């Protein structure tokens, strides 16, 4: 099963090519993610990662982590953007389990998690809250 306090993390680097590519794939054409000159004149002074870039990575971490042991399904996620992620930033994306509740009507357990993205100095860029449904994996013959 999953234990309260269980933690998983991944270090991610945000380079210009990755920022542009992700923004393009999700249809975000904000110049802050594509145009170096426009981004340089912004309050950020450089390209920044789009919000969906970071949150998609964080939600994907949950799906990957839990699906290694269970049938897993994301139920709900909420994020707060604390500061922009500049080009060439390397962040630690981390989640900690803070609740596990049996849910008979869903034939599994509801897992709640707190997440965040932080730099090496401890600066927080994004905080998150997630809810996952996990079920014992059904073996097929």
Buried (B, 14 or more C-beta within 10 A) or exposed (E): EBEEEBEBBBEBEBBBEBBBEBBEEBEBEEBBBBBEEEBEEBEBEBBBBBBBBBBBBBBEBBEEBBBEEBBBBBEEBEBEEEBBBBBEBEBBBBBBBEEBEEBEEEEBBBBBBBBBBBBEEEEEBBBBBBBBBBBEEEEEE
